[in-house]
Amino acid sequence: MASLNYKKFGKHVCDAMRMRRKPNPGIALAEKDFGRGIVKMLLSRKRKSFKLEEFRPRQRKIIQKLTDSKYGPLVYRAPSGKYKVKPLVGEVLSLSYVNADDRCKQIAMAIRNECWKRGVHVSVKSANDADTKRYFKTTPEDTHVELPPFILARVNNIDATISIGDKQDPEWTRGFEKLLLLGAPSGQKLHGILDKRKIRWCGVGFPVKMNKKSDYIVSPRTYEKVYINSIKETYTKRTQKLCKYYYNALKNKDRVHITANDGTDLKFSIKGRPALIDDGIIDNADMRRGDVGLNIPSGEAFMAPLEHSANGRIFFDYVNIPGFGHIKKGLWLTFKNGKVVKYETDKKGKKIFKKFLDSNTGEKDRIAELGIGTNRAARFIGTIIVDEKIYGTIHIAIGTNMGAYHGKNKASSHLDMIKQMKGKDGHLTVDGKLVMKNGEPVKKA
């Protein structure tokens, strides 16, 4: 990955995330405080500089007040000594990266630098799993129920958030389950604010080196290779085309039926829910649908089923729960009226799944998402941002599906579980029409 052009990649991420300037929110306040007349007159001069002497005494006083930051500011004094009008202000980006790998930092700095060019304000922070574990080990128990004011202020004032990197310790939560549960309501509240404000978000997956060789599901070399190839595959025409095929297959439909030769037989409704695409960019159509999230690597069509409609059982071949571990023997889930009423796997897998459920709150065990993978370079490597994109698979999630999903589940978690359809006679039927046969699109895409 040494050949990665960080500058070019940073620009691409900024383009995909629509990072830019936005209309000055101080305009409305200025109109309220001083009237629309003078504000309109000033905005008409947005490309011209001017001197205060050009205005009447009363207007001069108003203009000087409009240089206050609470109005944007709407007017500022340039180095030339003349005044200029600011109809636009920079968006605010919260940018985080894993500092255990210098490549993540280089990507973060490339994004930061590109944002600076665009007049975007950037708040940069870094972290790693070792620090997170240290935090849980050292902080008093009651600290975890708090919602720090600076975090609340952050989510109430940002326009977008981008995170870079992956886990170094796949089971970092071990021993902290009860503390995680204490903090779950605060986490759920923060997610609710971000969803309500429609904050754009992007998770840039990147193959950070894990702490131990035993933490890898595949060899470190394969992990890195598949990860990077999946990122590259995101932007191919065939990925885009397949995303659109499944989007059209799900759009404005009702009944979904999933079957496979392992005994899977699950039905649910998607009536009234928007079909969505994760194709590497947030475009105008995504914004109109309220689809403000983005993963890199990308490659899936997805949507939120009606939360009380799922009935039947389904086997998941790949279940890797971030922070809790990998369920190696696969997982059977039985749904009744949308809720998980039974889970079956080996002894260790049951323990992992139970710990996950016990560490979260809200509708953590109710159906949240149907997704269909479209990335032909993706393979199972034990990280969900890649695994859920695998061509020839579907995934079902349980937990929160507010915001872009247009669902109703409120929870502190969202767990994706992958089902291999290709090679397992996996069929996906929508309103009685076969859309996927043995993991392949019925109409060649």
N, C-alpha and C positions, 0 to 999 in steps of 0.2 A: 504493500500500500504506500510505499515511499514515493511512488510516482504520482500520487494524488495531487492534483492542482488545487490547493486549499483556497486560493483566491477565487478561482472559478466556481468551486463548489459552494463557497460562502455566498457568492452572488446568486447562484441558483436557488439556494435555500431562501434567501431574502425575496427573490422573485416569487417563489412558490408560496411564501407566506404573506405576500402583498405588503411588505414592510415599506412604509412611506410616511408622508406628512398627512395630516388630517385637518378638517375645518377647525378654525380656532374657536374653542368653546367659550372664550371670553366675549365673542360677538354678541351672544344673546344677553349676557349680563350687562354689557355696555349699552345695548338698546334699552334694557330695563331701567338702568340708572340715569341715562342721559338722553334718551329718545332715539328713534330710528333715523331722524334727519341727518344729524352730524355723523352717525356711524356709516350711513349710506354714502355720504359725501366723502368720508375718509377712504372707504373701500374702493371708490371710483378712482382713487389715486394710488392703488396698490402697486403700480409699476413705476411710480414717480417718487422722488424724494422732494421734501419741501422744508421751508423755514417757518418757525412759529409766527414771524412777523406778517405772514400772508393771511393770518386769521384775526378775527376780532378778539378783544381781551377775554371775553367769556369763553370763547371757543378754545383759546390758548390754555386756559385753566383745565378745561375738560381733556384736551389732548395730553397735557402733562399727567393728569390722573390716569389716563389710559396706558401710560408706560408702566403702571404697577403690574406685577406678575399675576395678580388675581384676574386681570382681564386678558391674560395670555402670555405676554402683554399684546395689546392690539397695535400699539405704536412703540417704536424704539428709536433712540438717537444713534445714528450711525457714526463710525469713526470720522466721517467728513464733517460732522457737526450738524448735518441736516437730519430730518426725521423721516422715517419710513413706516409704512403700514404692513402688518403681518396678518393676512387672512388665513394663513395656515400655520400650524405648529407641529412639531415632531411627535410621532407616536412614541409609546413607552414599551420597551421590550424587556422582559425578565429572561435572562440567558444563563443557563447553568450547564456545567460539564463535569465529567468524571476526571479528577486530577491524578488518577493512578496511571494514566496513559498520556504521554505528551502529544500524541496525535489528536486526541480530543480537544486539548487546549488550542492546538493550531487551527482546528476547524472553528472553535469558538471565537478565536481572535479574528479569523477571516470574516465571520458573520458580523462580529462587532464592528470591524473596520468598514465593511460595506454599509452597515446601518448608519454609522457616523457620516458617511458620504451623503446619505439620503436625509440627513437631519433628524434621524431617529435617536431618541435617548435610550441608553442601554444600561441596565443594572446586571452586573456579572457576578456570579457566585460559583464556587466549585465545592465538590464533596467526594467522598468515597465510602465504601461499605465499612471500612475499619473505623472511620470517624463516627459513622452512624451507630455502630455497635458500642463505641466508647460513650456516646451520648446516652444510650439506654442504660449502660452499666453505672454511670456516675450521677445521673440526675435523680432527685427525690421523686418518689412515686407520684405525689400529687401534682408535680409539674406537668405531667402528661395530659391532664384534663384541661389545661389552660390553652387559650388561643391568643398568642402574643399579638399585641396591637400593631407592631410593625408588619407582621405577616398579613393581618387583616387589611391594613392600609395598602399593602402591595397589591393584593388581589382586587382591591376596589379602584385602583388607579392605573393598572397596566392595560395595554391593548393586545398584547400577544406574549406567549411564552414559548421558549425553545429549550429543549434539554438534549444533551449529547453524551452518548456512551452507554454502556451496559453494565451488568453486575460483575463484580470480582468475586463475590461470595454468594452462590445461589441459595444458601440456607442461613443467611445472616440473622433471620428472625428467631432462631432457636434459643429458647429460654426467655424470650421477651414477649410471648403471646399475650399475657395478661396486661402488660403495659401498652401494647398495641391496641388492645380493646379499650383501654382508658382514653386513648387519643382518637379513637375512631369517630366519635360524634363531631369533634372539631374538624377532622378531615372531611367528613361528609358535608359539613357546613361550608367549608371552603370550596368544595366541588360545586355546591349549589350556587354560590356567588359567581363562580367562573362561568357556569352554564347560563345563568340568568343574564349575565352581561355579554354573553356570546364572545368570550375571549378566544381569539385564535390561538391554536396550540400546535406544536410540532415536536414529535419525538424522533430525533435523529439517532437511529441505532448504529452502534459501532462496536467492533469486536475487541473489547478491552480484555487484557490477559487476566485469567482467573487465578486465584490464590494457589490452588492445588490442582495437580493434573487429574486427580480423581473427581474434580468438580465438573469436568467436561463429559458430555454425553457422547461426543465424537472426538477424534484426535484434534489437538489444538490447530494443526495445519488445516484440517478440513473445516473446522469452525470458522477460521479466518477466511478461507477461500469462498465458502458458501455465502457467508455474510456479505463480502464485498461484491460477489457476482450477483447477489440478490439486489443490491443497491443499483448496480448497473442495469439489470434487467427491468427495473422499475420504469425506465424511460423508453423502452422499446415499443414499436407500433403494435406488436402482437399482444403485449400486456394491456395496452390501452384498448385494443379491439375486444379482447376477452372481457375486460371490465364492463364495457358497454353492452356486450351480449347478455351477461347475467343481470345487469341493471335493467335492461328492457324486459328480461324474463320475469323479474320480480315487481316491476313498476305497476301500480294500480291493480294488484292481484289480491287474493284472499287466502285460499287454503294451500298449505305446504305439507308435503308428505315425504319423509326420509326413510329409506329402507336399505338394507345391506344383507349379505349372506351370513353375517355373524349373528343375526337375530334382531338387529336394530329395526325398530318400527315406531316412529315418532311423528305426531301430527300437531300442527298449530296454525293459528291465523296471523296474517300480516295485513289484514284489511285496514285501510285508512292510514297506514304508515308509509313514509317516504322511502323509496329505494335510494341508497347512497353509494358512492364510489370513493375508494382510496387509491388514487392514481398518480400521486406524487406532486399535486398542485391544488391549491384552493382557487378555483376559477369563479367567474361571475355566477354560474349556475349553482355551484356549491354554496355561495354566499346567500343566494335567494332561498335555498332550501334550509339554510341555517347549519350547513355542514362545515363547521369551522375548524375541524381537526385534521391532522396530517401525520402519517408515519412514513419514515424513510428507513429501510426499504418499504415500498408500497406494492399494491397488487391485490385488491379484493373488492367485491361488491358485497354490501351488507345492509342490514336494516333491523329494526326492533320488532319482534313479534308482540302480539297482544299478550300482556303479562299473565293472564289467567287462562290462556287457551291451550297450552301445551299438555298433551297426554301421550303416554307411551314410554318406551325405554330406548336408550341409545348407548353404544359403546364407543369410547374415545381411546384411540390408539396412543395419542401423545398428550400427556398432561404434565406440564411443568409449572408449578405455582411459584411465582417470583418470591424469593425470600424463604420459602418453605421446603422446596425440593421437588424432585422428579418422581412421579408415580410410574414406576418402570413396567408394571404388569398391565397397564391400561386401566380404565375406569368405566364401570357401568353406572348410569344414572337413570332413575325412574322418575318421571314427572307425572303429577296429578294436578289438574287445573293450574298449571304453570309452575308449581312448586316442586322442588326436589324432595321426594318422600322416601327415597332409598338410594344408598350408594354402595357399590360392591367392587372390591379389588382385593389385593393381598393385605396381610396384616400391617405391613409398614405403610402401604398406600393409604389405608383407612386412617391411620394415625396422622399422616400428613394432611389429609383432607379435613379431618375433624379439627386439627389445630388451626387450619385456615379459617374454617367457619367460626370457631370459637374466638378468633382474634378480630372479627369484623361485626358490624352492626347493620341494622336495616334489612332490606330485602336482598340479603346476600346470597340466598339459595333459590331465587326465582329467575326464570328465563329472561334474558335481557337482549340477546342478539343472535341473529343468524348471519354467518359470513361465508363467502365462497372464495377460495384462494385462486389467484390468476397468475402468479409469478413462477415461471418455469425454471428459474435458477434456484429457487428456494428448496431446501431440504430440511428435515428435522435435525436441529442442532441444539435444542434445549433452551431457546430464547424466543419468547412469544412474538416479538416484532418480526421475526423471520418465519417462524413455524406456521403462523396463521395465514401466511401468504402462499403456502405450498400449492402448486397446481395439482388438481385431482383430489383436493380435500375440501371439506367444509369445516366450520367451527361453530359451536354453540357457546354462548357466554351466559353466566349467571351474575346477578348483582345490579349495579347502577346502570341505567340507560337514559338518563336525563340529557338535557342539552341537545346536541346535534342529532342524537338518535330519535328524538321526539317521543321517548318512552316515559313511563311513570314510576319506574322503580327508583327509590331513594336508598342508597346503601353506601358503605365506606369502601367497597371493593367492586372490581369487575374482573371476573376470571374467564379467560378464553380456553376452550378445550378442543383439541383437534381430532377430527375423524377422517381416516383414510377411506376414500371412496373408490379410487382407481385400484383395480385388482381385487376388489371385494364385492363386485357386482353392486356397487353403491349407486342408488337411483335417487334423484330429486325430482319430485313431481309438483307442479304448481297449477292449481285449478284444474287438475286432471290431465295436464299436458306434461309429457316427459321433457324436462329441461336438461338434466344431466343423466347420462347412462354410463355406468361403470366408471364414474369419475370424469367423463369426457362430455363436453357440450354436445347436445344432440344436433344442433345446427352448427357446422364447423365454423369456428371463430378464429 
